[in-house]
């Protein structure tokens, strides 16, 4: 919505500055998007007098003009305007000025051998109109040397505000002024909306087809004759130009001006072009066509509302008029329409036909349902004052919309809903200035919204009106009550551990991804999904048709896209929902990650290593540790899912609970996504991971030993099917409470090792807490480790 400062002041009597008004508008819910100072842009343009205009010696259509700019010696300008002559006054742009109408910065130059040091401008070059047949011809009393913008009234700033869909009343300048008046920024001026009787019977009447009664509750019209159409007054044309409306002629400009001024769209017909004496509002016929004012032909259907004469359709109701009966410069007799159309019908028709218009924008948001009647007198006086002639009696059809409603608002409702203490008298004053009727009742008021506020349905809406006008910056600052001496965490333990998992995986070099919760049917089926009840009824695309049973296919697809763009080494993870069924308890939270390519970039000082299954296992263990699972309680199983490579995958188990699956992806999965090389991944169903036992808000006391730690290495011969994890658990039991660390550092099968056997080398670190360990104590612990390894795993110490 655009308007100028002076246009606003036509409706608002105020002594507030423009800056103050711009500050309060956003607080009223009318966001200021831009303020354009046209005077600053046109500052270089001044009023000048043409002293002489001689024929150019080398061009028949050019003149060499000497121009008095009021700032010194005359300046020579080469001009091609046919009306350039000695003694006239015009608008001069010096060298270096930017001319907006032709997007050009002027330079000193020569035209056909004659020096030209500036430009005499036309209205189009100044973006005042489309007129470019000649330069601007100012009155003889125009002051030479004065700035042109203030002289022409172009120093009026243009304000653009954003209007929310519920504020159709502010799609007119008067609605904005009403809000400012209610906020105490002036007084809303009176406008003459009295009826105009007219002097003759209208040559055109209205009829509403019964099938269109819901489409058009009320429509009015009035005829005019003896009109003299032509250019609109400069004040009107200037304002329309300022807000982006191109002036056409007085009759069309009046309809556009009233639309912006009062938010009330109108349509003008040339009576001489109407077939018959009746215009009918009816549904269109299937296949019926209409050529609109934008010179495009539209094919209509029976769901669309139109206005038609005996010839046929000529107006898309509430959207755009027809070209056949539109007014022109030769129009002397006009019929003016003002109506209320159903917002849903207007929006539906406009979307079907892909038409955007200022009328549609207002009608589909809802207009003052009484405006077809009160606007007619105002517009009649405006037309007669500009175009002369006489007006007919008003004609109408339709009983009007039922807009009256009453809402009870208690005196304390504002404080209950907003916390603001607004005096009762101020509440009533705000509502009355906004146009509401307020009747006192016990404990409150019965409030009747005005017809232009169709968005007001209940007491909460009235509270919102009072709150925004009174000002939300008047809210009293207050601290929330403290229910605990120690501040409680903002996240629950279940939420907090997801953040810890994210940090842990990011710390291992994985990038977090956020993907759709949908995938293609083939990908869903490959990962255990694809059931009919998990298909989307209306998918956003064919390859996002199913709810995902796993996050892994989404990550693999992302890796494939990266590979196609030259990024083959990918490590990423995502924590999000997966869907095992269509019931609420079958939506689970998964933590998944993949790696593809190499573990590190190629560097001269290092060796690039391809990722393998143990990278995925380490990622899964790191995520589980962040979720609160101690590594010592995890067992590794060779049980694997079918989309992982058999023999290169496994599961992490605690007791009987499967916590995670990991492994290298099966070749058929890699082929499905077009991945070259090895891809590994893991998936954790977070809901299956038990919450760690709470140890209170404080961390346990850090305990560090001051005594020398001791390391011992053991090489055991075990059967080839014994896992290293089982052997580590046996060693841990034997080492006892002094064990600080242990790890496998070598596995060997081959020469000097019996067939079916393998050598597993383990190092352990013992950390004493009370005294340095003696040789006897170390030997005792070593013997215990060897004995338990033999008992639990059949291990024999390698000789």
C-alpha positions in Angstrom: 0.0 0.0 0.0 1.5 3.3 -1.1 0.5 6.9 -0.4 2.2 10.2 0.1 2.5 12.3 3.2 0.2 15.1 2.0 -2.3 12.5 0.8 -2.4 11.1 4.4 -2.8 14.6 5.8 -5.9 15.1 3.7 -7.5 12.7 6.1 -5.5 13.4 9.3 -5.3 16.7 11.1 -2.0 16.4 13.0 1.0 18.4 14.1 3.2 15.3 14.3 6.3 15.1 12.1 6.7 12.5 9.4 9.4 10.7 11.5 7.0 10.4 14.4 4.3 8.9 12.2 6.8 6.5 10.6 7.9 5.3 14.1 4.3 4.6 15.3 3.0 2.9 12.1 4.9 -0.4 12.8 3.6 -0.4 16.4 0.1 -0.3 15.0 0.8 -3.3 12.8 1.4 -1.3 9.6 5.0 -2.1 8.8 6.8 0.6 6.9 8.6 -1.0 4.0 10.1 2.2 2.4 10.0 6.0 2.3 11.0 7.6 -1.0 12.1 11.2 -0.9 11.5 12.3 -4.5 12.8 15.8 -3.9 16.3 14.5 -3.1 16.3 12.4 -6.4 15.2 15.4 -8.4 17.4 18.0 -6.6 19.6 18.7 -9.7 16.6 19.7 -11.8 15.9 23.4 -11.9 13.5 25.8 -13.6 15.2 27.5 -16.6 14.3 29.9 -19.4 15.0 29.4 -23.1 16.7 32.6 -24.3 17.0 31.6 -27.9 16.2 28.5 -30.0 18.1 28.4 -33.3 17.9 25.8 -36.0 20.7 23.3 -35.8 23.1 23.8 -38.8 23.5 20.0 -39.3 20.1 18.6 -38.4 16.6 19.5 -39.5 14.9 18.3 -36.3 17.3 19.8 -33.7 17.6 23.2 -32.2 20.5 24.9 -30.5 19.1 26.6 -27.4 20.7 29.1 -25.1 19.3 28.5 -21.6 19.2 30.8 -18.6 19.5 28.6 -15.5 19.6 31.6 -13.1 23.2 30.7 -12.0 25.4 32.7 -14.3 26.1 32.7 -18.0 23.6 31.0 -20.4 24.2 27.4 -21.2 24.0 25.9 -24.6 21.8 22.8 -25.0 20.9 20.9 -28.2 17.2 20.0 -28.0 15.0 17.9 -30.3 11.6 18.8 -28.8 9.2 20.4 -31.4 7.9 22.8 -28.8 11.3 24.3 -27.8 11.2 28.0 -28.4 12.6 31.3 -27.2 10.9 32.7 -24.1 9.5 29.4 -22.8 10.3 28.1 -19.3 11.1 24.4 -18.8 13.0 22.0 -16.6 16.8 21.9 -17.0 19.1 19.0 -16.0 22.8 19.9 -16.0 25.7 17.6 -16.9 26.2 15.0 -14.2 22.5 14.7 -13.3 20.8 11.3 -13.4 17.6 11.3 -15.6 15.4 8.5 -14.2 13.0 8.3 -17.1 15.7 7.2 -19.5 18.1 5.7 -16.9 21.0 8.0 -18.1 23.6 10.2 -16.4 24.2 13.2 -18.5 27.6 14.2 -19.8 29.1 17.2 -21.6 29.2 16.3 -25.3 28.6 17.3 -28.9 25.5 16.5 -31.0 26.1 16.8 -34.7 29.0 19.1 -34.1 27.3 21.5 -31.6 28.2 21.5 -27.9 25.4 20.4 -25.5 25.9 20.9 -21.8 22.7 19.5 -20.3 19.1 18.7 -21.2 15.6 20.2 -21.3 13.4 17.5 -19.9 10.0 16.0 -20.9 7.5 14.6 -18.4 8.5 11.0 -19.3 12.1 11.7 -18.6 11.1 13.1 -15.2 8.8 10.0 -14.7 5.8 12.3 -14.3 3.8 10.7 -17.1 4.2 9.0 -20.4 4.1 12.3 -22.3 7.3 12.7 -24.4 6.1 14.7 -27.5 7.8 17.8 -26.2 9.6 19.3 -23.2 7.8 20.5 -20.1 6.3 23.9 -20.7 6.0 25.8 -17.4 3.9 28.9 -16.7 5.4 32.3 -17.5 5.7 33.1 -13.8 7.8 30.0 -12.9 10.8 31.3 -11.0 14.0 30.8 -13.0 16.8 29.0 -11.0 14.4 27.5 -8.4 14.4 23.8 -7.7 11.7 22.1 -9.8 10.6 19.4 -7.3 9.2 21.8 -4.6 7.7 24.0 -7.3 5.8 21.0 -8.9 4.8 19.6 -5.5 7.2 16.6 -5.9 8.7 17.1 -2.5 5.9 15.0 -1.0 7.5 11.8 0.4 6.0 8.4 -0.8 5.4 5.9 2.0 4.9 2.2 1.4 3.5 0.0 4.1 2.9 -3.8 4.4 -0.7 -4.7 5.0 -1.6 -8.0 6.8 -4.4 -10.0 5.2 -6.9 -9.2 7.9 -6.5 -5.4 7.6 -8.4 -4.7 4.4 -9.6 -1.4 5.9 -6.0 -0.1 5.7 -5.9 -0.6 1.9 -7.2 2.9 1.7 -5.4 6.0 3.0 -8.4 6.9 5.2 -8.0 3.6 7.1 -4.4 4.3 7.9 -5.4 7.8 9.1 -8.1 6.3 11.3 -5.5 4.1 13.1 -3.2 7.0 13.6 -6.0 9.1 15.0 -7.0 6.3 17.5 -3.3 6.2 18.6 -3.4 9.9 19.5 -1.5 11.1 16.5 -4.1 13.6 15.2 -7.8 13.9 14.4 -9.6 12.0 11.6 -11.0 14.7 9.3 -14.6 14.6 8.1 -15.3 13.6 4.5 -18.6 14.4 2.8 -20.3 11.1 2.2 -23.8 12.6 1.9 -26.1 11.2 -0.8 -26.3 13.0 -4.1 -29.9 13.1 -5.4 -29.1 13.4 -9.2 -31.2 15.1 -11.8 -32.4 12.4 -14.1 -33.2 8.6 -14.3 -30.2 6.4 -14.8 -29.9 5.0 -18.4 -28.7 1.7 -17.0 -30.2 -0.6 -14.3 -28.9 -3.5 -12.3 -30.2 -7.1 -12.1 -28.9 -10.0 -10.1 -29.4 -13.5 -11.3 -30.8 -15.7 -8.5 -27.9 -18.1 -9.0 -25.5 -15.2 -8.2 -27.2 -13.8 -5.1 -24.5 -15.1 -2.8 -21.8 -13.8 -5.2 -23.1 -10.2 -5.1 -25.1 -9.1 -2.0 -25.2 -5.5 -3.0 -24.4 -3.4 -6.1 -25.1 0.3 -6.9 -24.7 2.5 -9.9 -25.2 6.0 -11.2 -25.2 7.5 -14.7 -23.4 10.7 -15.8 -24.0 12.7 -19.0 -22.5 15.8 -20.5 -19.0 14.8 -19.4 -15.8 16.3 -20.7 -13.2 13.6 -20.3 -9.5 14.4 -20.7 -6.4 14.6 -18.6 -7.0 14.6 -14.8 -6.0 17.5 -12.6 -2.3 17.8 -11.9 -2.8 17.2 -8.2 -4.6 13.9 -8.9 -2.2 12.8 -11.7 0.8 13.7 -9.5 -0.5 11.5 -6.6 -1.3 8.6 -8.8 2.1 8.8 -10.5 3.8 8.9 -7.0 2.1 5.6 -6.0 2.8 3.8 -9.3 -0.6 4.3 -11.0 -0.2 5.6 -14.5 -2.7 8.5 -15.2 -4.9 7.6 -18.2 -7.8 10.1 -18.3 -10.0 11.9 -15.8 -12.8 9.2 -15.5 -10.4 6.3 -15.1 -8.1 8.2 -12.8 -11.0 9.1 -10.5 -11.8 5.4 -10.0 -8.2 4.6 -9.3 -7.9 7.6 -6.9 -10.9 6.6 -4.9 -9.7 3.0 -4.7 -6.4 4.2 -3.0 -8.0 7.0 -1.1 -10.9 5.1 0.4 -10.0 1.5 -0.3 -13.1 1.3 -2.5 -12.7 -0.2 -6.1 -15.0 1.2 -8.7 -15.6 0.5 -12.4 -16.7 2.9 -15.1 -18.7 1.9 -18.3 -19.2 3.9 -21.4 -23.0 4.0 -21.7 -22.9 4.2 -25.5 -21.1 0.9 -25.6 -23.5 -1.0 -23.3 -26.1 -3.2 -25.2 -29.5 -2.8 -23.7 -30.4 -0.9 -20.6 -29.6 -3.6 -17.9 -26.4 -5.0 -16.6 -26.8 -8.4 -15.0 -24.6 -10.1 -12.4 -24.7 -13.8 -13.2 -22.5 -17.0 -13.4 -20.6 -17.3 -16.6 -21.5 -19.9 -19.1 -19.0 -22.7 -19.8 -16.9 -21.7 -22.7 -18.0 -18.1 -22.6 -15.1 -15.7 -23.4 -14.3 -12.1 -22.3 -11.6 -9.7 -23.4 -10.5 -7.7 -20.3 -9.0 -4.3 -20.0 -5.5 -5.8 -20.1 -6.4 -6.8 -23.7 -6.2 -10.5 -22.9 -9.0 -12.9 -23.8 -10.2 -15.3 -21.0 -12.2 -18.5 -21.3 -14.8 -18.7 -18.5 -16.7 -21.4 -16.7 -19.9 -21.6 -14.7 -18.0 -21.2 -11.4 -17.0 -17.6 -12.3 -19.1 -14.5 -11.5 -19.4 -11.9 -14.3 -21.3 -8.7 -15.2 -23.0 -8.9 -18.6 -25.2 -6.9 -20.9 -27.5 -8.3 -23.7 -24.3 -8.9 -25.8 -22.7 -11.1 -23.2 -19.9 -11.1 -20.6 -18.1 -7.9 -20.1 -16.7 -7.7 -16.6 -15.0 -10.2 -14.3 -16.9 -9.4 -11.1 -14.5 -7.9 -8.5 -11.4 -8.5 -10.7 -11.2 -6.6 -13.9 -13.5 -4.8 -16.3 -14.0 -5.6 -20.0 -12.4 -3.8 -22.9 -15.6 -3.6 -24.9 -17.5 -1.2 -22.7 -14.5 0.7 -21.1 -14.4 4.5 -21.1 -12.1 6.4 -23.4 -11.1 10.0 -24.0 -14.2 10.4 -26.2 -16.7 9.2 -23.5 -19.4 11.7 -22.7 -21.8 9.5 -20.9 -20.7 7.1 -18.1 -22.2 4.5 -15.8 -20.3 4.0 -12.5 -20.5 0.7 -10.6 -19.8 0.1 -7.0 -20.4 -3.4 -5.5 -19.7 -6.0 -2.9 -18.5 -9.4 -4.2 -17.9 -12.6 -2.4 -14.2 -12.7 -1.4 -13.9 -16.5 -2.0 -15.5 -16.4 -5.4 -13.2 -13.5 -6.4 -10.1 -15.2 -5.2 -11.0 -18.6 -6.8 -11.8 -17.0 -10.2 -8.6 -14.8 -10.2 -6.4 -17.9 -9.4 -8.0 -19.9 -12.2 -7.4 -17.2 -14.7 -4.1 -16.1 -13.2 -5.1 -12.4 -12.9 -3.7 -10.1 -10.3 -5.3 -6.7 -10.0 -5.7 -4.0 -7.4 -9.5 -4.7 -7.3 -8.9 -8.4 -6.7 -6.4 -7.6 -3.9 -9.1 -5.6 -2.0 -12.2 -7.7 -2.7 -10.6 -11.0 -1.7 -9.7 -9.5 1.7 -13.2 -8.2 2.4 -14.5 -4.6 2.0 -16.9 -2.4 3.9 -20.2 -4.0 2.9 -22.1 -0.7 3.2 -19.6 1.2 0.9 -21.6 0.7 -2.4 -24.1 3.1 -1.0 -22.1 5.8 0.8 -19.4 6.1 -1.8 -21.8 7.1 -4.6 -22.5 10.6 -3.4 -18.8 11.3 -2.8 -17.8 10.1 -6.2 -20.6 11.9 -8.0 -19.4 15.2 -6.6 -15.8 14.4 -7.5 -16.8 13.5 -11.1 -18.9 16.6 -11.6 -16.2 18.9 -10.2 -13.6 17.6 -12.6 -15.5 16.6 -15.7 -18.7 18.7 -15.5 -22.0 17.4 -16.7 -24.8 16.0 -14.5 -25.5 12.9 -12.5 -28.5 10.6 -12.5 -30.4 9.1 -9.6 -28.7 6.1 -8.0 -29.8 2.6 -9.0 -29.1 -0.5 -6.9 -29.8 -4.3 -6.5 -29.4 -6.7 -3.7 -30.4 -6.4 0.0 -26.8 -6.2 1.3 -24.8 -8.4 3.5 -25.7 -9.2 7.1 -22.7 -7.6 8.9 -24.2 -6.4 12.2 -22.9 -8.3 15.3 -22.5 -7.6 19.0 -19.6 -8.7 21.2 -19.5 -8.3 25.0 -16.2 -7.0 26.3 -15.6 -6.9 30.1 -13.6 -4.1 31.6 -10.9 -6.4 32.8 -10.5 -8.5 29.7 -7.6 -6.4 28.4 -5.6 -6.9 31.5 -6.4 -10.6 31.7 -5.2 -11.3 28.1 -2.4 -8.8 27.8 -1.3 -7.8 31.3 -1.7 -4.1 30.3 -3.6 -1.8 32.7 -5.5 0.4 30.2 -8.0 2.8 31.8 -11.6 2.0 31.1 -12.2 5.4 29.5 -9.2 5.0 27.2 -10.4 1.6 26.1 -13.8 3.0 25.1 -12.1 6.0 23.4 -9.9 3.7 21.2 -12.8 1.6 20.1 -15.0 4.6 19.2 -12.3 6.3 17.2 -11.7 3.1 15.3 -15.4 3.2 14.4 -16.9 0.7 16.9 -20.2 1.4 18.6 -19.8 1.0 22.4 -22.8 0.6 24.7 -22.3 0.4 28.4 -23.4 -2.8 30.2 -22.8 -4.0 33.7 -19.1 -4.9 34.0 -18.3 -4.0 30.5 -19.7 -3.0 27.1 -21.6 -4.4 24.2 -19.4 -3.6 21.2 -20.7 -3.5 17.6 -17.8 -3.6 15.0 -18.1 -1.2 12.0 -18.9 -2.7 8.6 -15.3 -2.3 7.4 -13.9 -4.6 10.2 -15.0 -8.0 9.0 -12.0 -9.5 10.8 -13.5 -8.8 14.3 -15.2 -11.9 15.7 -14.8 -12.0 19.4 -13.7 -10.3 22.6 -10.0 -11.3 22.0 -10.1 -9.4 18.7 -11.3 -6.3 20.6 -8.5 -6.7 23.1 -6.0 -6.9 20.3 -7.3 -3.6 18.8 -7.0 -1.9 22.2 -3.6 -3.4 22.8 -2.0 -2.4 19.5 -3.4 1.2 19.7 -2.5 1.7 23.3 1.0 0.4 22.4 2.6 -2.9 23.3 5.6 -0.9 24.4 3.5 0.0 27.4 3.6 -3.6 28.7 4.9 -3.6 32.3 8.3 -5.4 32.6 8.0 -8.2 35.1 10.2 -11.2 36.1 8.8 -14.7 35.8 8.3 -16.2 39.3 11.3 -18.3 40.5 10.0 -21.7 41.6 13.5 -23.1 42.4 16.5 -21.7 44.1 18.7 -23.3 41.5 17.6 -22.7 38.0 16.2 -25.8 36.3 17.6 -26.9 33.0 15.6 -25.8 30.0 16.0 -29.2 28.3 14.8 -32.5 29.6 17.5 -35.3 29.9 16.0 -36.9 26.8 16.4 -33.7 24.8 19.8 -32.8 26.2 21.4 -36.1 25.2 20.4 -35.6 21.6 22.4 -32.4 21.7 25.4 -34.2 23.2 25.1 -36.8 20.4 25.2 -34.1 17.8 28.3 -32.5 19.4 30.0 -35.9 19.6 29.5 -36.8 16.0 30.4 -33.3 14.8 33.6 -33.6 16.9 34.4 -36.8 14.9 34.3 -34.8 11.7 30.8 -35.6 10.5 28.6 -32.8 9.1 25.0 -32.6 10.3 22.4 -32.9 7.5 18.7 -32.1 7.6 16.7 -34.1 4.9 13.1 -34.7 4.1 11.2 -37.3 6.0 10.1 -38.7 2.7 11.8 -40.8 0.0 11.1 -42.8 -3.1 9.2 -46.1 -3.0 12.3 -48.1 -4.2 14.6 -46.6 -1.6 11.9 -47.2 1.1 11.6 -50.9 0.1 15.4 -51.4 0.1 15.5 -50.3 3.8 12.5 -52.3 5.0 9.7 -49.8 4.2 7.4 -49.1 1.3 4.1 -50.3 3.0 0.9 -48.9 1.5 -0.1 -47.2 4.8 3.1 -45.2 4.7 2.6 -43.7 1.3 1.7 -40.0 1.0 -1.7 -39.1 -0.5 -0.4 -35.9 -2.1 3.5 -36.1 -2.4 5.4 -33.0 -3.3 7.2 -34.9 -6.0 7.2 -38.5 -7.4 10.6 -39.3 -5.7 9.3 -38.3 -2.3 6.3 -40.6 -2.1 6.9 -42.7 1.1 7.6 -42.0 4.7 11.1 -43.1 5.5 11.8 -46.2 7.5 15.4 -45.1 7.9 17.5 -42.0 7.6 20.4 -43.9 5.9 18.9 -43.7 2.3 18.4 -40.0 2.6 22.1 -39.6 3.6 23.2 -42.0 0.9 21.3 -39.9 -1.7 23.0 -36.8 -0.4 26.4 -38.5 -0.7 25.6 -39.5 -4.3 24.7 -35.8 -5.1 28.0 -34.7 -3.5 29.9 -37.3 -5.5 28.3 -36.1 -8.8 29.6 -32.6 -8.0 33.2 -33.8 -7.3 33.0 -34.2 -3.5 33.6 -37.9 -3.1 34.8 -37.9 0.5 31.7 -37.4 2.6 30.9 -37.8 6.3 27.5 -36.7 7.5 24.9 -37.6 10.1 21.3 -36.7 11.0 19.1 -37.1 14.0 15.5 -37.1 13.1 12.2 -39.1 12.8 11.7 -42.4 11.1 8.4 -44.2 10.6 7.9 -47.8 11.2 4.1 -47.6 10.9 1.3 -45.0 10.7 0.5 -44.9 14.4 1.8 -42.3 16.9 3.9 -44.8 18.8 5.5 -46.0 15.6 7.3 -42.8 14.9 10.8 -43.2 16.3 13.8 -41.0 16.6 16.9 -42.3 14.9 20.6 -41.2 15.0 22.3 -42.2 11.7 25.6 -41.4 10.0 27.5 -42.4 6.9 31.0 -42.1 5.5 32.0 -42.4 1.9 35.4 -42.3 0.2 38.6 -41.7 2.2 39.1 -41.1 5.9 41.3 -38.0 5.2 42.2 -35.8 2.3 45.4 -36.5 0.2 48.4 -34.8 1.9 52.1 -35.0 1.2 52.8 -35.7 4.9 50.3 -38.4 5.4 48.7 -41.6 3.9 45.2 -41.5 2.7 43.2 -44.5 4.1 39.9 -45.8 2.7 37.1 -45.9 5.3 36.0 -49.3 6.6 33.5 -50.9 8.9 35.5 -50.0 12.0 35.0 -46.3 11.2 31.2 -46.8 11.3 31.5 -48.9 14.6 33.6 -46.1 16.2 31.0 -43.5 15.2 28.2 -45.6 16.6 30.1 -46.1 19.9 30.8 -42.4 20.2 27.1 -41.6 19.7 26.1 -44.2 22.3 28.6 -42.8 24.8 27.1 -39.3 24.3 23.6 -40.9 24.9 24.8 -42.2 28.2 25.9 -45.8 27.4 29.2 -46.9 29.0 31.5 -48.6 26.5 32.2 -51.4 29.0 28.6 -52.5 28.9 28.4 -52.9 25.1 28.8 -56.2 23.3 29.4 -56.6 19.6 27.3 -59.0 17.6 27.8 -60.2 14.0 24.1 -60.0 13.5 23.5 -57.5 10.6 20.7 -56.0 8.6 20.4 -57.0 5.0 21.3 -53.7 3.5 24.8 -54.0 5.1 27.5 -56.2 3.7 27.6 -59.7 5.4 30.8 -60.2 7.2 31.5 -56.5 7.2 28.8 -55.4 9.6 27.4 -56.0 13.0 25.4 -54.7 15.9 26.1 -53.2 19.3 24.1 -54.9 22.1 23.6 -54.3 25.8 22.1 -57.3 27.5 19.2 -58.2 25.2 18.7 -54.8 23.8 20.0 -54.0 20.3 21.4 -50.4 20.5 22.9 -49.9 17.1 23.6 -51.4 13.7 26.7 -50.6 11.7 28.6 -51.8 8.7 29.7 -51.4 5.1 26.8 -51.0 2.7 25.9 -54.0 0.5 27.1 -53.6 -3.1 23.5 -53.6 -4.4 22.8 -50.6 -2.1 25.8 -48.8 -3.4 24.8 -49.5 -6.9 21.3 -48.3 -6.3 22.6 -44.9 -5.3 25.4 -44.9 -7.9 28.1 -44.6 -5.2 31.6 -45.5 -6.3 33.9 -47.0 -3.7 33.2 -48.0 -0.1 30.4 -46.5 1.9 29.8 -47.3 5.6 27.2 -46.2 8.1 25.4 -46.8 11.4 21.9 -46.3 12.8 20.8 -46.0 16.4 17.1 -46.0 17.4 17.4 -43.5 20.2 14.1 -44.6 21.8 15.6 -48.1 22.4 18.7 -46.6 24.2 18.0 -46.6 28.0 18.3 -43.3 29.8 21.4 -43.2 32.0 20.8 -43.4 35.8 20.6 -39.9 37.3 23.5 -39.0 39.5 22.1 -35.6 40.5 22.9 -32.2 39.1 26.6 -32.2 40.2 29.4 -34.0 38.6 31.4 -36.6 40.6 34.6 -35.5 42.3 37.6 -35.8 40.0 40.1 -38.3 41.4 43.6 -38.6 39.9 46.3 -40.9 41.2 49.7 -39.5 42.1 51.4 -43.0 41.8 53.2 -44.4 38.8 50.9 -46.3 36.4 52.1 -49.7 35.1 51.5 -51.2 31.7 51.7 -54.9 30.8 51.3 -56.6 27.4 49.7 -60.0 26.9 49.7 -62.1 23.6 47.0 -64.8 23.8 46.5 -67.7 21.4 42.7 -68.3 21.0 40.4 -70.0 18.5 39.8 -68.0 15.4 36.1 -67.6 16.2 36.7 -66.0 19.6 36.0 -62.3 19.4 38.4 -59.7 20.7 35.5 -58.2 22.7 35.0 -61.4 24.6 38.7 -61.6 25.4 38.8 -58.0 26.6 35.9 -58.6 29.0 37.8 -61.6 30.5 41.0 -59.5 30.8 39.0 -56.7 32.5 37.6 -59.1 35.1 41.1 -60.4 35.9 42.6 -56.9 36.2 40.1 -55.7 38.8 39.5 -52.2 40.0 43.0 -50.9 39.3 42.5 -51.2 35.5 42.7 -47.7 33.9 42.9 -48.6 30.2 43.1 -51.6 27.9 43.1 -52.1 24.1 43.9 -54.6 21.4 47.1 -53.6 19.5 47.7 -56.6 17.3 45.8 -59.6 15.8 47.9 -62.2 13.8 47.2 -65.4 11.9 49.8 -67.1 9.7 53.2 -68.7 10.2 54.0 -70.2 13.5 50.3 -70.0 14.5 48.3 -73.2 14.4 45.5 -73.4 11.8 42.2 -72.3 13.2 43.9 -70.2 15.8 44.9 -66.5 16.0 47.1 -64.4 18.2 45.5 -61.4 20.0 47.8 -58.9 21.7 46.4 -56.8 24.5 48.0 -54.0 26.5 46.5 -53.0 29.9 47.3 -50.0 32.2 47.1 -50.3 35.9 46.7 -47.2 38.0 47.3 -47.6 41.8 45.4 -45.3 44.1 47.0 -45.9 47.6 50.7 -46.9 46.9 53.1 -47.8 44.1 52.5 -51.4 43.0 55.1 -54.0 44.0 56.4 -56.7 41.7 54.4 -59.3 43.7 51.1 -57.3 43.2 51.7 -56.9 39.5 52.5 -60.6 39.1 49.3 -61.5 41.0 47.1 -59.3 38.7 48.9 -60.7 35.6 48.2 -64.3 36.8 44.5 -63.4 37.4 44.3 -62.0 33.9 45.8 -65.1 32.3 43.6 -67.4 34.3 40.3 -65.7 33.5 41.3 -65.4 29.8 41.9 -69.2 29.8 38.7 -70.0 31.7 36.4 -67.7 29.7 37.9 -67.8 26.2 40.2 -70.8 26.2 43.2 -68.4 25.8 46.8 -69.6 26.1 49.6 -67.2 26.7 51.7 -67.1 23.5 55.3 -68.4 24.0 
